[in-house]
C-alpha cells in the first residue's frame, strides 16, 4: 500500500460525510450571520472573528471533499474495493453531486444579507453604521458562476439520461408496456 492509500469502511465514510455536512452548514451560518455587521459589534469583537472570504473558500473545498466521499460511498455500495477519483469525475454520479453542491451554494448565497446598494450609494460606505464582507454585486457574481457550473452538470446529466442504455434480460416483459416507440 502506498502513502496515498487509505482504507475506509462504510461507517468511516458516513462519519466523514456527516462531519463535512456539519462543517459546511456551520460555516454557511457564520457567513449569513456575520456578512453584515454593525461597526459597534465589530469594535466590540462580536462574531467569530473569521475571515468570511477565506471561510467561503473553505466551504468550496469541503464541498469538493463531500463530492468525493459520496463517490467513495457509491463505489463501496456497488461492491468496488478501490476508488479512482479521476474515473469518478467522468460519471453521471459526479455530475449529480457537483450540480447539487452548486445549487446548494446558490441557495445559501441567496440567504446572505447585504447592505442595500441604494442606501450605500446615498450615504457612502464610510457613513453607514454597518459594514459587509460580500456585497450584493459580489454575491450576484458568485451565483452566476455557480449557475454556469450547475448548467454544465445538468447538461451532462441530460446527455447521460438521453443517451445511455442498458440491456435487460429475463424481465424485459415487465417493462414493455411502459415503452413508447
C-alpha positions as CSV (number, residue, x, y, z in Angstrom):
1,X,0.0,0.0,0.0
2,X,1.5,3.4,-1.0
3,X,1.4,6.5,1.2
4,X,-1.6,8.0,-0.7
5,X,-3.8,5.0,0.0
6,X,-6.2,4.7,2.9
7,X,-8.8,2.1,3.8
8,X,-12.2,3.2,4.9
9,X,-15.3,1.2,5.8
10,X,-18.9,2.3,5.3
11,X,-19.1,3.7,8.9
12,X,-15.9,5.7,8.4
13,X,-17.3,7.1,5.1
14,X,-20.7,8.0,6.6
15,X,-19.0,9.7,9.6
16,X,-16.7,11.7,7.3
17,X,-19.8,12.8,5.2
18,X,-21.7,13.8,8.3
19,X,-18.7,15.8,9.6
20,X,-18.4,17.6,6.2
21,X,-22.2,18.3,6.3
22,X,-22.0,19.8,9.8
23,X,-18.9,22.0,9.0
24,X,-20.4,23.3,5.7
25,X,-23.7,24.1,7.4
26,X,-21.9,25.8,10.4
27,X,-19.8,27.9,8.0
28,X,-22.7,29.0,5.9
29,X,-24.5,30.1,9.1
30,X,-21.5,32.1,10.1
31,X,-21.4,33.8,6.7
32,X,-25.1,34.6,6.8
33,X,-24.9,35.9,10.4
34,X,-21.7,38.0,10.0
35,X,-21.8,39.3,6.4
36,X,-23.5,42.5,7.6
37,X,-22.4,43.6,11.0
38,X,-22.7,46.9,12.8
39,X,-19.4,48.8,13.3
40,X,-20.2,48.7,17.0
41,X,-20.4,44.9,17.1
42,X,-17.1,44.7,15.2
43,X,-15.3,47.0,17.6
44,X,-16.7,45.0,20.5
45,X,-15.1,41.9,18.9
46,X,-18.5,40.2,18.5
47,X,-18.9,37.4,15.9
48,X,-16.5,34.7,15.1
49,X,-13.6,36.9,14.0
50,X,-13.2,34.6,11.0
51,X,-12.3,35.9,7.5
52,X,-15.6,35.3,5.7
53,X,-13.9,35.2,2.2
54,X,-11.5,32.5,3.5
55,X,-14.5,30.7,5.1
56,X,-16.3,30.7,1.7
57,X,-13.1,29.3,0.1
58,X,-13.1,26.6,2.8
59,X,-16.7,25.8,2.1
60,X,-16.0,25.2,-1.6
61,X,-13.1,22.9,-0.7
62,X,-15.3,21.0,1.8
63,X,-17.9,20.6,-0.9
64,X,-15.3,19.1,-3.2
65,X,-14.4,16.6,-0.4
66,X,-18.1,15.9,0.1
67,X,-18.5,15.0,-3.6
68,X,-15.5,12.7,-3.3
69,X,-16.8,11.0,-0.1
70,X,-20.2,10.5,-1.8
71,X,-18.4,8.9,-4.7
72,X,-16.5,6.6,-2.4
73,X,-19.7,5.5,-0.7
74,X,-21.3,4.7,-4.1
75,X,-18.2,2.7,-5.1
76,X,-18.3,0.7,-1.9
77,X,-22.1,0.2,-2.2
78,X,-21.5,-1.1,-5.7
79,X,-19.1,-3.7,-4.4
80,X,-15.9,-2.0,-5.6
81,X,-12.9,-2.2,-3.3
82,X,-10.9,0.7,-4.7
83,X,-11.8,4.2,-5.8
84,X,-10.3,6.3,-8.6
85,X,-11.4,9.9,-8.4
86,X,-10.3,10.7,-11.9
87,X,-12.5,7.9,-13.2
88,X,-15.4,9.0,-10.9
89,X,-15.2,12.6,-12.4
90,X,-16.4,11.1,-15.7
91,X,-19.5,9.5,-14.3
92,X,-23.1,10.7,-14.1
93,X,-22.8,10.4,-10.3
94,X,-20.1,13.1,-10.2
95,X,-22.4,15.4,-12.3
96,X,-25.3,14.7,-9.9
97,X,-23.3,15.5,-6.8
98,X,-21.5,18.5,-8.4
99,X,-24.7,20.0,-9.6
100,X,-26.2,19.5,-6.2
101,X,-23.3,21.3,-4.5
102,X,-23.5,24.2,-6.9
103,X,-27.3,24.5,-6.4
104,X,-26.9,24.3,-2.6
105,X,-24.3,27.1,-2.7
106,X,-26.6,29.2,-4.8
107,X,-29.4,28.7,-2.3
108,X,-27.1,29.6,0.6
109,X,-25.8,32.7,-1.1
110,X,-29.3,33.9,-1.7
111,X,-29.8,33.9,2.1
112,X,-26.7,36.1,2.8
113,X,-27.9,39.5,3.8
114,X,-26.2,42.6,2.2
115,X,-26.4,46.3,2.6
116,X,-28.9,47.9,0.3
117,X,-26.8,49.3,-2.6
118,X,-29.1,52.3,-2.9
119,X,-28.6,53.2,0.8
120,X,-24.9,52.6,0.4
121,X,-24.6,54.9,-2.6
122,X,-26.7,57.6,-0.9
123,X,-24.8,57.6,2.4
124,X,-21.5,56.3,1.2
125,X,-19.8,53.2,2.8
126,X,-17.9,55.2,5.4
127,X,-21.1,56.9,6.7
128,X,-23.0,53.7,7.3
129,X,-23.3,52.2,10.8
130,X,-22.7,48.7,9.4
131,X,-20.3,47.0,7.1
132,X,-20.4,44.0,4.8
133,X,-17.9,41.5,3.5
134,X,-19.8,40.2,0.5
135,X,-21.6,42.9,-1.4
136,X,-24.8,42.2,-3.4
137,X,-22.8,42.6,-6.6
138,X,-20.2,40.0,-5.4
139,X,-22.9,37.6,-4.3
140,X,-24.6,38.0,-7.7
141,X,-21.3,37.2,-9.5
142,X,-20.8,34.1,-7.3
143,X,-24.3,32.9,-8.0
144,X,-23.9,33.5,-11.7
145,X,-20.6,31.5,-11.7
146,X,-22.2,28.7,-9.7
147,X,-25.3,28.6,-12.0
148,X,-23.0,28.2,-15.0
149,X,-21.4,25.2,-13.3
150,X,-24.8,23.8,-12.4
151,X,-25.9,24.2,-16.0
152,X,-22.9,22.3,-17.2
153,X,-23.5,19.4,-14.9
154,X,-27.3,19.4,-15.7
155,X,-26.4,19.2,-19.4
156,X,-24.1,16.3,-18.7
157,X,-26.9,14.6,-16.8
158,X,-29.4,15.2,-19.6
159,X,-27.0,13.8,-22.1
160,X,-26.4,10.7,-19.9
161,X,-30.2,10.2,-19.4
162,X,-31.0,10.5,-23.1
163,X,-28.1,8.5,-24.5
164,X,-27.2,5.8,-22.0
165,X,-29.0,2.4,-22.4
166,X,-28.9,-0.9,-20.6
167,X,-29.8,-4.3,-21.9
168,X,-32.3,-6.1,-19.8
169,X,-32.6,-9.9,-19.8
170,X,-35.0,-12.1,-18.0
171,X,-37.6,-9.5,-17.0
172,X,-38.0,-7.3,-20.2
173,X,-41.7,-8.3,-20.5
174,X,-42.3,-6.4,-17.2
175,X,-41.4,-3.1,-18.9
176,X,-42.6,-3.3,-22.5
177,X,-46.0,-1.7,-21.6
178,X,-44.1,1.4,-20.4
179,X,-42.1,2.0,-23.6
180,X,-43.3,4.1,-26.4
181,X,-41.8,3.5,-29.8
